[in-house]
Amino acid sequence: MLLVSFGGPEKHEDVIPFLENVLRGRNVPHERLLEVAEHYYHFEGQSPINEQCRRLIDALEGEFTDHGTVLPIYWGNRNWHPLLPDPVKEMADAGVKRAIGFVCAAQRSYSSCTQYKQNVFD
């Protein structure tokens, strides 16, 4: 199983590199990037999304174990560590040919589901 998420910074030093990664290829003024960074700094530079993914993985692993299901769970983010290419390579190295994908997105849109799927196959 491949869990795909947006990703988020986990400490103060991550915020600017994370935002630069999110905005790559977009013409966003640096001042706006700094404004958005302040929102993260208000929470000591930490987004809750990575911790939420870790808890989801723990819950899924528990359910799988309780029901006798053997299914490794890989996790990759589109915009922050662990970055999506790493678990995809790990899966390929492990001989995984087919997988269930779970995209953590609140709604279906190009920027969420479609773009995430494209990133898996790139």
N, C-alpha and C positions, 0 to 999 in steps of 0.2 A: 504494500500500500504506500502511495506517495501522498503526503500531506503538503499542499502548496499554499503559502500564505504571502502576505505583503511584506512582512518583516518590520522591524522597528529598532531604534537605538536602545541600548541598555544602560548607557552611562553618558555623562556630559560630553566626553570626548568623541562619542559616536555621532552626535547630532548633525554637525555640519557635513561630514562625509556621507552620512545617510541621506540628508536632504539633497546634496549634490548628485547622488546616485538616483534618487527619485526623479529629479528634474533634468537628468541627462538628456541632451538633445532639445530641450525646450528653452525658449527665450524668456526666462523669468529674471527680472532685475535682482541683483545681489541684495538690495535693501529688503526686498520681499522675503528672500530666503532667510535673512537675519530676523525678520519679524516672526516668521513661522518658528524659527529656532527658539525664540523666547517662550513659545507655548510649551515646548519640550523642557526647557530649562526650569520652568515653573514646577515640573515634576522631576527635577534633578536629572533631566536628560533621558528619562526612561519611559518608553512606550510599554503598555501592558501586553502587547500582542504576542511577543515571543513567549512570555510566561504562560499566557493562555494556551498557546500551541503545545507547550510542554505538558500542561495539565490535561489537555485533550488527548495527547499521546499516551500519558499514563492511564487515563480512564479507558481508552480503547484497548490498550494492552491488558488491562485488568479484565475487561469484558471478554476479550479473545481467550485469555487463560481460563476464565470461569466456564467458557463454553467449549473448551478443547480445540480451539482454532489456533493453528500455527500460521501466523502471517506477520512477517517483519514489517515494521513501519519506518519509512524514511521520511525526512522532513526537509523541505527547502523553501526559501523565501525568494521572492522576486527582487526585493530591494535591500535586504540586509542579511547578515550572517545568521544561520547557515544559508549561503546563496544556492539557488536551485541547481546550477551545474554540478555542484559537489555530490549531492545524493543521487542525481541521475547517473553520474559516472560510477558511483559506488554500486548502484543497482546493476549497471552493465557489467562491472567487474565481478559481481556476485552471480552473473548468469541469468539475471531476471529478464525474461522476454516479454512478459505481460504483467500489468499491474493495475490495481484499482487506484484511481486518482480522486482525491478529495480536495477541492479548491475552497479555501476559507474566504468566502466573499459574501457580503450581505445581499447583493443583488447581481443579476446577470447583466453584464455590460462588456463592451470591448475592453475597457481598462481593467476589468477584473477577470472574468472567466476566459474570454477569448484570448487576450494577451498572455495570460498565464499558460494556457494550453500551447500557444505558439512558443513560449519560452522553454517548455519541456522538450519540444521537438527540435529546437535550434541546436 
